[in-house]
Amino acid sequence: MTDRVVVYTLAFAALLLAMTAVAVSPAMAAEGAASKPPEASDVAKPSDYGVTEGERRTSAPEQMGAFVFSQRCSVCHARTADGPTNYGPHLEGIVGRKAGETGWSKQTDALKTSDVVWDEATLNKLLEDPQTAMPGMQMDVVIRFRRSRKALIAYLKTL
C-alpha cells in the first residue's frame, strides 16, 4: 500500500468514528445508569391497541395472505370486480378463472392468448417468476418466499 492510501484509509476511519460517536454528558450517563427498566404496567400490550390474543400470533394463511396482498398487490390490483383497476385486473374469483377473462381493457396479448386457468400451481409459478411463467406479461412483482406465496394464494381463494 502506498502512503497516500494509508492516509486516506485512516482519515476515512476517523471520519466514521466521528460520525458514529455520541457525546454523553456526565449527567446523562449518571441518569442512564440510575434508570431502571419499565415496570410491566408501563409497557404497551397488544390489547391496548385492540388486538386479541388469538389475532396476535396468527397462523391462518388467509390473514397472512391478506397482509401480503395489501403490501405487494393492492397497488395495482383491486380485490373486487367493481374496484379501481388502473394498473392490473381485479382479482375477484381468480382461482379457477381462465387468464385474461376479466374484461380489463389493458390486458396484454400474453394473457389474452393464454390457455392458462389459474389454480394453486399456476399462481405459484406466476408469483415466483412472472416473466418465466408468462412471457410478455406486464407484472414485475415477485413473491420470493414460498410461505408468502402459499398464504397469498390462500387469500386469493377467498376473493
C-alpha positions, 0 to 999 in steps of 0.5 A, a space after each residue: 500500500 502506498 502512503 497516500 492510501 494509508 492516509 486516506 484509509 485512516 482519515 476515512 476511519 476517523 471520519 466514521 468514528 466521528 460520525 458514529 460517536 455520541 457525546 454523553 454528558 456526565 449527567 446523562 450517563 449518571 441518569 442512564 445508569 440510575 434508570 431502571 427498566 419499565 415496570 410491566 404496567 408501563 409497557 404497551 400490550 397488544 390489547 391496548 391497541 385492540 388486538 386479541 390474543 388469538 389475532 396476535 400470533 396468527 397462523 391462518 394463511 388467509 390473514 397472512 395472505 391478506 397482509 401480503 396482498 395489501 403490501 405487494 398487490 393492492 397497488 395495482 390490483 383491486 380485490 373486487 370486480 367493481 374496484 379501481 383497476 388502473 394498473 392490473 385486473 381485479 382479482 375477484 374469483 381468480 382461482 379457477 378463472 381462465 387468464 385474461 377473462 376479466 374484461 380489463 381493457 389493458 390486458 396484454 396479448 400474453 394473457 389474452 392468448 393464454 390457455 392458462 386457468 389459474 389454480 394453486 400451481 399456476 399462481 405459484 409459478 406466476 408469483 415466483 417468476 412472472 416473466 418465466 411463467 408468462 412471457 410478455 406479461 406486464 407484472 414485475 412483482 415477485 413473491 420470493 418466499 414460498 410461505 408468502 406465496 402459499 398464504 397469498 394464494 390462500 387469500 386469493 381463494 377467498 376473493 
